[in-house]
C-alpha cells in the first residue's frame, strides 16, 4: 500500500467529497428503515401469534366441564336384523382399575422413566422436551415426536379422545390446548392422582387398557406382583402397542425393555445390580407359556362370540387403513368411542351353526380334552418358577411312558393336575398364578357367506366353552394346510381360464415324479392309476397326478397370481427361513395344497364364493356401516369386488364340483333332506390331520375345517362333511329357500365328445366303446377335431348323443361380463427348488396354534 503524501491527500478528498457523504447518509437511512420495518413485522407477527394462540387457548375445553378420570362410551353391536348382540363397555370389558398404592414403585417408575423423565418436577409441560420436539418437527416435518408429558397424555386420552386428528393443523391446535390444560390440571390435581389416572388409561396392547389388565393378560398376575423385568416389559409397550407387543413381537419389546431399564438406571431408580438381574430375566418364555392357554375371562365379564371377535378385527383394521387411525386410536374408538356397529351376522343362521358344531354326536366317539395348564410359584428363597402342561407330562411320563395331555373327561384331567400341583407346591412355596383350560379335540371352524354380496352371515371359530374374548379364532386366525381344496383354485381354475384347457381335456394318470426330482407324486389311493382321464374326472376323483400335471402346464406363477387376486393373503412369494433356506409357494406342490404357512378358512371360503358368484371376487365383510357417538356415519363398508376369472370358467368348475358331491369324494356331503343344487370340493392332508369341505348352493357358500389343534392323526374322516351337510340343510330350510339349479351362462355351450380323447365323438365308433358324453365348454374352447383315439374315423357323420345327456340344456342368466387375465410369463420349473416342509405358525391370540403339516405333500388326499 502507498503511504506517500500524494496518495494520502487523494484519499482525504474522496472521503470528504459531497457525493460520498450523500451515499453514506442514504445507506444509513436505508438501514434504519429496513430495521424499523423488520421490527414492525416482528411485533405484528408477535401480536398475530398471540392472537392465534389466544383463540386456540380460548377454544380449549374447560376443566370444569370435562373429566380426566378413566371412562368411555359403550359401543353397541347389532346383527343384520337390528338386534343387539353385544355391548362393549370400556371399564368392564378391558380395564380393571387399581389405585396407585396397589401399583409397585418400580412399575410406575418404569413408565415415568420412559415417558416423562421430568414428571415430578415440571408443572404440566416439559420446556426442554418442547424445544427438542419443535426442532425435529421443523427439520423433518414430523409432528409425532415426543414432548408430551404424562399429564398431557392423560388429557389426550380422556379429553381429546386419543388424538385422532386428520390434519397437522388440528394436531398442532390440540397440542397447544393440551399444554394449556396441563398447566391448569397440575394446579388442581396432585401428581399422584394424575399418575394413577394415566396408569389406568393407557393402551398396552392385546386389547388391554391400564396396567392391571395388561399384567393379567401377559403374566397372569396382579400388577402388585410384577417384578422389575416384567414392569419394564409393560412400560415398553406404551409408545406403539402393536410394534412392541411382547406376544407377537417379543424381539422388539426386548429391545424396548432394555431402553426402559437403561433410563431407570440413568435416572437413579435402580442400581447396577437390579439392572443386571432384570436384564438377565428370561421373561418372554413366561409370556409365551401363559399366552398358550390365556383365558380372557379374567378381564371380561362380557365374552364376545367368534363372529364378533372377527368383526372387531375387521373394524380395527378398517379404522387404521381407511381413516388413518393409530392402533391406540382405533382401539379407543372401538372400546371407548360409543360406536354403533351394524354387522352382517344373521342370528337365525348363526344359531344353527352354533347348535350343530357344538353337538358332540356329530364328532368321533374318541373325542378328548386337551389339557392346557400354567402354574407360577415362588420358593422359600423368593425365586420364581413357571410350569406348564409339558412339565406335567414329563413328570407323569416317568412312571407311564404312554402318558399324554389328552383325557376322555375333565375329572380325570383334574386329578392329574391336582397330583402335579401337590408335587410342586410344598411347604414354603407360594402360588403366584394358576390357569387350567380344557380344549375339546378334534376342533372345528365354519364360515358361511352370501356369495352375491360377500357378507359373512355366520362364523364358528371353535367348539366347546368359549372362556374369553378375542381367543384363538380357528376360522380367521388359524393357518392350516388346505389339502385338495386347493386343486380347484390353483390348478383347474387357471387351466380353464387362460390355458385353453376344458373339462374334456385328457391327462394321463400314471407314475409321475416332480420334474427334475426323484420325488414321486402319489395319488391318494397310492399306486392305482387310470391312464387317460378327463380333467372333469380328475376333479371329482381328486386325482393328484392329473392335478400336478395340469399345474405344470399352467405354471405355478400364473396360479399364484390368480390366488392373490382371490384374496389369499398368506401365500409366500419368497422368504428366507431361520435355517437359511428360501421358502416359496410358487411351486408345483401348491397344486395339492402344500403351502409354507397355510390358509385361513375365511379366505378359502371367500375364494370359493367367487366361483359361486360367476368369477367375481368380493372381499368378505362382517359389517355394513359404523356410526360415531353422535350418529354420524364413520365408516360404510364397500367391499372390494373384481372379476377375477370368466363366468364360463366358474360354471365349468361348478359343474365338475357337482360331480364331486354326486359320485366323487364328497358324496357324504350330498343333501338328503332338501332339494337344492350343490357343488363342493373335499380336502384332506397327510395322515388325515386336516379335513376340509368347501361348497356352495345358488344361495350360500360355506367352508368347514376339522382337526386337532396339535396335528394329531384322525381315524374318522367323514364327520366334517356330515356337519357341513346338516348345517346347510337346516339353513336353507329355516330360510325357506326355493329350489334352484346353477344357471349356465351365455358364454357356455355343449358338445358331444369322446372322453378317451377329449375331442368330438365319432358317430358309431366312440359310442361302441362307451366313451361318448355331452360336455360343457366355453364357446371359445370347443374342440374342433374329432377323436383320434379310436381306430376308425367317420367325421362326416354327426355325433351320437346319449339319452342321459339330452336333458342337459343350457340355461341363460345375467352373469357378470367376463374379463381375461393378462398372459403370464412361463416359469422354468427346473429352476424352482423342491417344496420345503410347511413352516410352523406362531400363536395368534391364545389357546394353541396348530403346527403345519410336514410330511409327504403328495399324500394329501381327497
N, C-alpha and C positions, 0 to 999 in steps of 0.2 A: 504494500500500500504506500502511496506517495504522500509524505507529510510536509512537502515544501510549501513556502509562503503562498505561491500562486494557487496551488491546489486547495489550501485552507480557505483563501478568500472566495474562491468559486463555490465552495461548499456552503459558506455562510450566506452567500447571495441566494442560493437555491432554497435554503431554509427560511429566509426572511421574505421571499417573493410573495406577492399577493395571491397568486394562483395556488401556491402551495398552502397558504393559510386558509383559503376558501375550501379547498378539498378536505383539509383536516377538520374544519368545522362541520362540513356536510357528513363526514364519516361519523363524527361524534353524535350528531343529531340522529342519523340513521340508526346507530347502535342503541341510542336511548329509546327511540320509537319502537324498535323491534323488542327491546326489553320490556317496555310498557305493555305492548300487545301480548307478549308471551305471558307476562304476569297476569294480565287481564284474562287470557284464556285459561290459565291455571285456576284463577279464582272462579271463573264461570264453570269450569269443569268440576271444581270442588263443590260449588253450590248446587250444580246439577246432580252430582253424585249423591250429595247429602239429601237432595230432594227425592231421588230414586230410592235411596236406602230408607228414607223416612216412609216413603209409600209402601215399600216391601214390609218394613217393620210394623207399620200401622195395620197392614192386612193380615198379619200373623194371628193365629188363633189365640184367644185369651186363656191363660191357665185356669181362670175361674170357671171356664165352660168346658174344659176337657179333663180327662183322667189319664194319668200315666201309669196306673196300675194295670197289670196284665189282664186283658179282656178282649173280646171279639164278637162278631156276629155269627150266628149259626148259618150253615149252608144247608139247603133243602134239596133233596134228590127226588125227582118224580119219574114214574115209569111212562111208557108210551101212551097210556090212557089217563094220565093226570093224577095217578095215585101216589102218595108219598111213600117212598121205600126206605128212606133213611134221613136223619138229620145229623149233620156234623157240627158239634158244639165244641169250640176250641178248648175250653178248660177241661171238659170231661173226656174229650176224645184224644187229646195229645199233650196235655200239660198236667203235671202234678205239682202244686205249689208247695214250696218249702221256704221257711224263714231263714234269715242269714245265720242265726245261731245253730241251725241244722246243717250248715254248709261249712266244712273244714276250712281253716285259713289258707292251706296250701291250694285249695280248689279256687277260691276267689282271687288269691294272689296270682295264680296262673293266668286268669283272664285279664287282670289289671296289667300284668307284665306285658302281654302280647297286644292288648287292645288300647291301653291308655296309661302309659308309664307314669304320667304326672297327675293321675286322677286324684290322689289325696291332697294335692297342693293347689291345683288350679281352681278357678271359680266358675267352671262350666265350659270354658273354651280353652284350647291349648294354643297360645300365640305362636310358639315355635313351630308347632305342627302345621298351623295355618300357612305361615310363610313358606315352609317346605313344600306343602301341597300346592300352593299357588305357583311357586317357581316351576314345579313339574308340570302343572296344567298349562302354563304359558309356553313351556318348551315343547310339550308333546300333545297339547290339546286333549289330554286325558283327565277327565273330571272324577275318575273313580278312585284316585289316590286317597290315602288316609287323612288324618287331622280331625276326624270325628271322635270326640271324647265319648266315654261311656254314657255320660249324661245326654249327649246329642243322639247317640244310637238308641237310647231308651225313648227319646222323643220321636225319632224317626219311626220306630216300630209301633208306637202307641198312638201318636198324634197324626203322623204323616203316612200311615198305612204302609210302612216298609219302604217308602221312597220309590214309587212306581211311575215317575215322570217320564213323559215321552220325548222331551227336548232338553238340551243343555241349559237353555234359559230358565226353564221351570226348575231344573235341578239346582242351579245357582240360587234362585229365589228361595227354594226350600232350605238350602244350606244356610243362607243368611238368617232366615226365620228360626232355624234350629239353634244357631248360635245365640240369637237374641233371647229365645225362650230358655236356653240352657243356663244363661246368667240369672234369669228370673227364678228358674226352678231351684237353683242351688241357694238362693236367698230364702226359699220357702221350705226346703226339704233337706234333711241331713244326708250326708254321704252314704251312710249305711242303708238307708231306705232306698236311695237311688240304685245302689248296687244290688240290693235284694230284688227290686223290680226288674232290673236288667237281667239278672241271672235266671229269672222265671219267664223271660220274654223271648230270648234268642232262639233262633232255629239252629239245631245241632244235628240235622240230617236224620235219615231213616224215619221221617215223619214225627220227630220229637221236638217239642218246644220246652226249653228250660233244662236245667242241669239234672233235676231228679228223673225226669222221663228219659233223658239221654243215658244216665247212669244205669237205669234198669234195662234199657234197650241193649246197650253194648256189653254190660258186665253182669247183669242180673243181680245187682245190689243197690242199696240206697246210696245217695250221694255222700252221706255222712261216713260211709265205709270206704270211700275211694282213697287209694294211696297216691303218692306224688306222680308216679308214672301215668296212672290212669287219669288223673286230673289234667295232665299235660296233653293227653290224647284228646280229651273232650274240648279243652281250650283251643286246640289247634284246628278244630273243625270250623270255628265261627266265621272265618273270612271267606270260605267257599265250601258250604256243606256238601256239595256234590263232589268236588275235586278232592277234598280232604276227608272223605268218608272212610273210616277205618275198616269197614267191611268190604266195600267194593274197590277201594284204592288204598290198601294198607301201606304201600311204599311211600305214597305221597304224604300220608298222615305221619308216618315215621319221621320223615324229614322235617315236617312242621313241628312235631313233638320236640325234636332236638332244638329247634329255634326257640320254642317256648321255654325249655329248660335253660337255654343259654341266657335268655332275657331275665329269667328269675334269678340266676346266679349273679349276673351283672348288676341287677337292681337290689341285691342283698337279701332276697327272700330265702335262698337256700345256700348251703356251703358246698364245697367241692365234693365232700363225701356223699351228701344227699344227691348231688348231681350225677355222680358216677353210678350210684346204686339205681337211680331211676332210669338212667340211660341203658343199663345192662338188663333191665327187666324185659323179658320176652312177653310183653302184654298182648301182642297180636295173636299169639297162639290161643290165649284165653278168649279173646274176642271171637275168633273163628269157631272155637268149640261151642261157645254159648250161642252163636248165631245159627248153628245147625238145627237146634231144636227150640229156638226162641218162640215164645208164645206172647203175642201182643195183648193177651187178656189182662196182663198186669197193668197195662197202661190205658186200657179202653173198656168202658162199660157198654159200648155200642159196637159190636163186631160187624164189620161190613161183609157183604157177600162177595163171592169170587167175581161176580159181574161188576159190582161197584168198585172192587179193587182195580180191575182193568179199566173201568171208567175213569177213576181218579188218575191213573197213569196217563191216559189219553188227554184229560183236561189239563194236567200239569204240563205235559209236553206241548200242547197247543198254545197255552198261555205264554210259554217261553218262545216257541217258534213263530207264532203269528203276532204276538203283542210285544215281544222283546223283554218279557219279564225275566228276572233272575230266578234262580232256584228258590231263594228265600221269598221273593215277591210272589211267585206262583203259589208257594205253599201257604203264605199268609192269606192270599186271596181265596184259596180253597177252604181253609180251616177257620179263617177269621173274617173273611170278606163279606159274609152274608149273601153268597151267591144263590141263585136259583138255577138248577141244572135239570134240563129235560132229557132224560135218557131214552134210548131206543128199546129198552127192555119190555118184552111182552110177558106180563106176570103169569098169564094162563100157560104159556109155553114154558116159562122158567120153572113153574111148579111141577109140570110133567117131567121135565129133565131132572130136577132135583129128586123127585119121588122115585123114578126108575133107577137113577145112578146110585141112590142110597139104599136100594133094596138088595139085601145080601143074597136073596135067592137067585139073582142073575149072575152071581160070581162063582168061581170054582169052590168046591167044598173044602179045599185045602188052604183057604184064605187064612192069613195070620196077622198078628200085630207086630210091627217093628218097634222095638224099644229105643227111645231116644232119652238119654239121661245125662245130666250135668250136676256135679257136686263140687262146691268150692269150700275149703276149710282152712283154718289156721291151727297150727300145732301149738304146743305149750311154749315154744320159743318165739311165737309170733310169725313164723314163716307160713306163707300161703301155698296151698296145694290144690290143684284142679284135677278132677276125674271126669271121665265120660263113659258112655256105654262100651267103648272099646276096652277101657280098663276093666270094666265089669266082666267083659267077655274073656279077657286074659286070665282073670282071677279064677273063674269057674272052669276054664279050659284045662287048668292044671289037673283037675280031677275027672273031667269029662271032655275028651278031645272033640266030641261031636257037638259041644255046646255052641249055640248061636244066639243072636239077639232077636230071633223071631219066635213068637209064642201063640198058641191057639187061643188063649184067653188072657185078659188083663190081670186076673187074680194070680196066675202063675208068675207072670212078669213081676208083679208087685212083691211076691215072696223073694225072688232073686234080688230085687232092688233092696229090700229090707235086710237081707243077709249081707249084701255087699256093704251097705251103709254101716251096719254093725261092725264089720271088719275094719272100716276106715275111722269111724267116729268113736274113739276110745277116750279114756279119761284125759282131760287136758286139751282135747281137740274141740274147736268151736266151729259150727257150721255157719258159713257166711251166706251161701245161696245154694238152692237146690231146685232142680227143674226136671220133671218127668213127663214124657209125652208118649202116647201110643198111636202109631200110624198104621191104619189098615193097609194091607197089601193083598192082592195087587191093587194099584191105584188106577184112576181113570181121569180123562178130561174130555169134554164135549163142547162143541161150538155149533150153534145153529144160526144161519144168516138168511136174509131175504136177498136173493141174488140181484134182483132188478134195482134195488136201492143201495145195497151194500150195508144195510143196517144189521147189526148183531142183535138178534131178538132174545137169545138166551145163551148162557155160558156157565159151564161147570169146571172148576179148577181142581177138583179132587173129591173123594168121598170120605165119609167119617166126620166126626165132630170138628168144626172149624173153631179153633181156640183163640183166634186173634184176627185183627185187621191187618191187611197187607202181608199176609203169609204167602208161602210159595203157591203161585198160581200155575198149575201144570198146563193150562190152556194157552197162556200168554208168555210165561217166563221160562218154561222148561224146554230145553233144546233136546230133541230126540231124533234118532235116525229114522227117516221116513219110509224105508223099505221100498216095496214095489209100487206104492202110491206115486212115487216119483217117476216111474216109467212113462206115464201118460204125459206129464209136464215136460220132462227133459228130453225124451226121445221121439214119441209119436206126434206130439203137437207140432214141433218144428218140421218133422218129416212130412206131414200133410200140408203144412202151411207154406213152406218155401222150397222144400227139396223135391217136390213133384211126385212124392210117393202117395199111395192110396191104400184103402183098406184091402184092395185086391192084390197089391204088390206082394210078391213072394220072396221069402228069405229061407235059406237052408238051415234047419235046426240040426246041428252036428257038433262033434267035438271041436272045441274052439278055445284059443288062447288070446289073452290081451296082446295086441300087436307089439312085437319087439320084446316080449317077456315069455317066461315059461309058466306063467300063472294062468291056470285054466278057468274059464267061465263055466260054472256048473249050473245046470237047471235045478230048480227046487226039488224036482223028482230025480235028482242025481244023474245017472248016466243013461237016462231014457231020452232018445232023440226021435223026431218025427219026420225028418227030411224036409222037403219043400212044404212050407205052410204060408198062409196069407198073414199079413200084419193084423187083420181082424182076429185071427186065432191066436196070434202072438200076444194080443192084448187080453182076450178073455181067459186064456190059459196061463197068463203071466209067465211067458217063456223068456228066461234070462238071456240065452244065446241070441235069439232073434232081436231082443231089445238092444243089446250091446252092439250088434252088427248095424242096427238102424242108426244108433247114435254115431257110430264110426263114420257113416256116410254123411250125416247131418253136420258133424264136428261139434265137439264139446263147447267151443266158443260161441257158436250160434245158439246152442241150448242155454248157455249161461246168460246170454243177452235176453232171451225170452223169459227166463226165470226171474231176473231182476225186474223186468217190466211187469211181471205178475206179482210184484210186491214181496218177493222172498229176499229179506234183508240180511240173512245170516250166512249167506254163501261166502266162501273165502276165495278171493281172486288170487292173491299170493301173500304168504305170510311166513316169516322165519320163526320157527319154534325155538324153545329154550334149548333143544338138542342141536340147534344149528341147521336142521333140515328145512327145506322150503315146502310148505304145505299149500295145496291149491285144490279147489273143487272142479277146475276146468279140465277134467279128465274123464275117461270112459266109465270108471266105476260110478260116476254120477248117474248113469242110466239106471242103476239098480238102487239108487238112494244111498250110496256110500259117500257120505259127506264128512268134512273135517269136524264140524261142530254139530250140525243137525238143523232142524226147523222147529217152529212152534206150531201148535195145532191151529191157532187163529190165522196165521199167514198161509198155511197149507190149505185150509178150508176156503179162504178168500180167493186163492188161485183157482180152486175147483169151481167156485162160484162164477168165475169168468167164463168157464166152459158152459155152465148153465145159462149164462147171460149172453150167449151168442158171440163170445170172443171179446166182450167189453169188460175190462177190469175196473172195479170200483173199490176204492180204499175202504176197508171195514170201519164203520163208525159206531160209537156207543152212545152218542148224544146228538141232539138236533140243534139246540141252542142253549146259551148261558146268559142269564141276566145278572147285572150287578145289584148291589144293595138298594139302589134307587129305582130298579125296574127297567133300566136301560139295557139294550142288547150289547153284551160284552163280546160274545163270540157266537157266530152262526156257522154250524158245521156244513161245509160244502165239500163233500169228499171228492178227491181226485178221481177222475174217470178217464179212461182212454181205451181205444180199440187196439188191443194188442195183437189179435190174430183174426183171420177171416171167419165169418159166420158159418161158412161151409166146413171149415176145419172143426169148429165147435160141434157141428152136427155129426160129422164123421166119428169124432171121439165119443160123443153121446151114444150113437148107435152101437159102437163096439162095447161100450160100458153097460149097455142094456143086456148084452150077451153075458157079461161078467156075472150079472145077477141071475139070469135065467138058466145058464148052462155052464158057467165058468167057475172061478174060485170064490165067488161071492153069493152062492145060492142060499146060504144061511141067512142072508140079509133080505131075501125076497119077501115082499109083502104077502101076507096070507089073510089079513083081516080087513083090508081096504083094496079098492080097485083104483090104482093110480100108477102112472108110468114112473119108473125109477131107473137110475143108472148109477154106477159106482165102481170103485176100484179098491181091492184089498192091498194090504201091505204088511209084511212080516219080516223081521230081521233075524239074524243068526241066533240059533238056539231059542227061537220064539221069545226073545226078550221084549221086543216091541210089537204090538198088534195094532193095526190101523184099519179103518174103513172110512173112505171119503166118498160121499154120494149125494145125489140130488133128485128132486122131483121138479115138475114145472113151476112149483111154488117156492121151495126152500132147498138150501144146501146145508149139509151137516157133516161134521167130521168127528170121529172118535178115536182116542188112543187109550190103550190099556197096557199095563205093565207094572213091574216092581220098581220102586224108586232107585234101588241099588242094583238094578240089572240082574235079577235072578231069572233063571230059565223057567219057562212056563209049560205045563202039560196040557192045559185046556186052551185051545187056540180059537175057540168059537164064541166065547161069552160076549166079546165086544160087538160082534155082528148082531147077536140077539138083542143087545141093549140098543144099538142103533135102530134096528128094525122096530122094536117096541116103541121107542120114543117117537119115531116118525109116524107110525100108525096112529098113536094116541093124539099127536099134534094135529094131523090132518083131519081126524075125526072130530076133535074138540073145536077146530076152527070151521067145521062143516064145509070143507072144500070139495068142489065138484071134480069129477074125474077129468083128467086132461092127459093128452098124449104130447110127446115132444114134436113140435112143428118143424117140418122140413123147409129150410129157406129156399128162396128162388134160385140161389146160386148152386143148388144141388140137383142132380138128376140121377136116373137109374139106368143101368145097363146089365145085360146078362153076360156073365163071364165064366171062364173055366178056373176053378180055384187052384188047379195044378200049376197053371202058368200065370194067372193074374191077368190074362188077356181075353179078348172077346171069344166067347164059346163058339165051337163049330157044330152046326146043326147035325144031329145024328151021330156024331163022333164023341164029343166030350160027355154027352148025356149018358152014353153007354158005360162010361167009367164012374158015373155018379158024381161028377165034379162040376156040374152046372149050377150056378147060383146067380140070383139077381142082387146086384150090389149098388150101394150109393157112391156117387163120385161128385167131386167139384166139377162143374161144367168145363173147366179148363184142363182137367187131367183125365178125361175119359180115354181109355185105351183105344188106339186106332188100329192096332194089329190083332190078328186072330191067333188063336192058340198054336204054339209051335211045340208043345209038349207031347201031344199025341201024334201018331204017325200019319194019318190021312187028313188032309185039309180040304174043306169044301167052302171056300169063302163066299161063294155066290148064294148059298142057302142061308136064310135068316136063322138066327139062333133060337133054340127052344127055351121057353120059359116054364120052369116047373110050376105046378099048380100052387104049391105052398108059397111061392114068391109073387104070384099075381095079385095078392091082396095088398102088397106094399105099393101104395101110390103116393107121389109127392104131395105134400100139403104146404101151401104157401103161407107166409106170415110177413110181418113188418119188422123183421130183424134189422139191426143196425147195418149200415153200409160197411163193407169190409175195406180194410186198407192192407197193403202188402208191406211186410217188414223189409228194410233195405238189405241188399245182399251182404253177406258176411264173408270175410276172408277165410279160406280154409286153414285149419291148423294141422301142422305136421305132427301126427301122433307119435312118431318115433322119437321126437324131441321132448315129449311130455313124460316126466318121471312117474314111476309107479305110484298109485294112490296110497298114501300113508294111512295108518290106522287112525280113525277119528279121535280127536283130542278130547280130554276130559273138559268138562264145563264147570266153572266155579259156581258157588251158591248164588242164588238170585235174591231171595228175601229171607227165607227161614226154612225150617224142616231140613230136607236134604235135597241136593241137586243130583240127578242121575248122572252116572258116568256114561260116556259114549260107548257104543258097540265097537269092539276092536278086532274081531276075527272074521275072516272069510267073507268079504263083501259079496262074492258070488253065491254064497249060500243063502242070501236073502230070498225069501220065498213068498209066493202068492201076493 
